């Protein structure tokens, strides 16, 4: 087992890829794997009825909510005006 594989296993990584931006070695393969893992995890979260949306291992990306929260906070800091 290579050092990279040992490190990956020890730290709970799903998989490791030796890549090279210069030669393109495993770039497409590693990105495909990463995207599939992201989709799989999002499907798991969604299948739980959104229960996973509040745990510390997920991030909810809702720009409208963020903007509304940020606007409310700015207004509160300014005393509620303009």
Secondary structure, 3 states (H helix, E strand, C coil): CCHHHHHHHHCCCCCCCCCCCCCCCCHHHHHHHHHHHHHHHHHHHHHCCCHHHHCCCCCCCCHHHHHHHHHHHHHHHCCCCC
